[in-house]
Amino acid sequence: MLLTIYLINRYAESGMFFSMVYGILSPEEGAILYVNAGHPPPLLFRKDGSYEELERTGSIIGYKRYRVYRKASVDIQKGDILLCYTDGVTEPQNYEGNLFGKERLIHLVQTIKSASAEDIAHSILEEIRIFTKDAPQYDDITLLILKRT
């Protein structure tokens, strides 16, 4: 895992950089070993209604050739939801210039946490569409949702 990120960072073209979350899931235990290289922190929604942000474990890739990335891990229990997303999910603007925002995203997921991962994804995309009223999209919108059942 760390070697992959090191190699990407080492050979990235000058002036090119990006963020990423790289994770390895152990389905039987519900454990995820991950590295977060400057990406928006994934959100872990617990079955009890609480949530936490998974920490960043290093800076963006390609910014400097030799960076140290550390691994972190988290356990996902039955009923928990892990939401990984790009900033294109929280930064869409409506015509008034207001951002969709992380708080709106968190509230939405907490409201529909009993839905399937697929339905949660569809609901997020629909809420963004309603919020922006089809204002132009300036960034990618990418979601990865894992729900342990």
C-alpha positions in Angstrom: 0.0 0.0 0.0 2.6 2.5 1.0 5.0 1.4 -1.8 2.2 2.1 -4.3 1.7 5.6 -3.1 5.5 6.2 -2.8 6.0 5.1 -6.5 3.1 7.3 -7.7 4.6 10.2 -5.8 8.1 9.5 -6.9 7.3 9.4 -10.6 4.5 12.0 -10.8 5.2 14.6 -13.5 6.5 18.0 -12.3 3.6 20.3 -11.4 1.1 17.4 -11.3 -0.6 16.5 -8.0 -3.7 14.8 -6.8 -5.3 13.4 -3.6 -6.5 9.9 -3.0 -7.7 7.4 -0.4 -6.3 3.9 -0.7 -7.9 1.3 1.4 -7.8 -2.5 1.9 -11.0 -4.0 3.4 -11.0 -7.2 5.4 -14.7 -8.2 5.0 -14.7 -10.9 7.7 -13.4 -8.6 10.4 -14.9 -5.3 9.1 -11.4 -3.7 9.3 -10.1 -1.2 6.8 -6.4 -0.3 6.5 -6.1 2.9 4.7 -3.9 5.8 3.6 -5.4 9.3 3.0 -3.1 11.4 0.8 -4.7 14.8 1.1 -8.2 13.7 0.1 -11.4 14.9 1.8 -11.7 12.8 4.9 -14.0 9.9 4.5 -17.0 9.9 6.8 -17.8 6.9 9.0 -21.5 6.9 10.1 -22.0 4.7 13.1 -25.2 2.7 13.6 -26.0 4.7 16.7 -26.2 7.9 14.6 -22.8 9.4 15.4 -20.2 10.0 12.8 -16.5 10.5 12.6 -14.0 11.8 9.9 -11.2 9.4 9.1 -7.9 11.3 9.4 -5.6 12.3 6.7 -2.4 10.3 6.9 -0.2 12.3 4.4 -0.3 15.2 2.0 -1.3 15.3 -1.6 0.6 13.1 -4.0 3.1 14.8 -6.4 3.5 18.0 -4.4 6.9 16.9 -3.2 8.7 13.8 -4.3 9.7 12.4 -1.0 6.8 12.4 1.5 6.0 10.1 4.4 2.6 8.4 4.4 1.5 6.5 7.4 -1.2 3.9 7.6 -4.3 4.1 9.7 -7.1 1.6 10.4 -10.7 1.6 11.4 -13.3 -1.0 12.3 -16.6 -1.0 10.6 -19.4 -2.6 12.6 -22.7 -4.0 11.3 -25.0 -1.1 10.4 -22.1 1.4 9.9 -21.7 3.3 6.6 -18.4 4.5 5.2 -18.7 7.4 2.7 -15.7 8.3 0.5 -16.3 11.3 -1.7 -14.5 13.9 -3.8 -14.7 17.6 -3.1 -17.1 17.8 -6.1 -19.8 16.3 -3.7 -19.5 19.1 -1.1 -18.5 22.1 -3.4 -21.3 22.3 -5.9 -22.8 25.8 -5.9 -26.3 27.0 -6.4 -27.1 30.1 -8.4 -26.7 32.2 -5.3 -23.2 31.0 -4.8 -23.9 28.8 -1.7 -22.0 25.5 -1.4 -23.8 22.2 -0.9 -21.4 21.7 2.0 -20.2 18.9 4.2 -22.8 19.7 6.9 -25.7 19.2 4.4 -24.1 15.9 3.3 -23.7 14.6 6.9 -27.3 15.6 7.7 -28.6 13.9 4.6 -26.8 10.6 5.3 -27.9 10.6 8.9 -31.5 11.0 7.8 -31.4 8.1 5.3 -28.9 5.8 7.0 -31.3 2.9 7.0 -31.3 2.9 3.1 -29.1 0.7 1.0 -25.7 2.0 -0.1 -27.0 2.4 -3.7 -30.1 4.3 -2.5 -27.9 6.6 -0.3 -25.7 7.4 -3.4 -28.8 8.1 -5.5 -30.2 10.3 -2.8 -27.0 12.3 -2.5 -26.8 12.9 -6.2 -30.5 13.9 -6.3 -30.1 16.3 -3.4 -27.1 17.9 -5.2 -29.2 18.3 -8.3 -32.1 19.9 -6.4 -29.7 22.2 -4.5 -27.9 23.4 -7.6 -31.1 23.7 -9.7 -29.0 22.4 -12.6 -26.3 25.1 -12.2 -23.2 24.2 -14.1 -21.0 21.5 -12.6 -17.4 22.5 -12.3 -15.8 19.4 -10.7 -16.2 15.6 -10.7 -18.7 14.1 -8.3 -17.5 10.7 -7.1 -19.0 8.6 -4.3 -17.9 5.3 -2.8 -20.3 4.0 -0.1 -19.7 0.9 1.9 -22.5 -0.3 4.3 -21.8 -3.3 6.5 -24.9 -5.4 6.9 
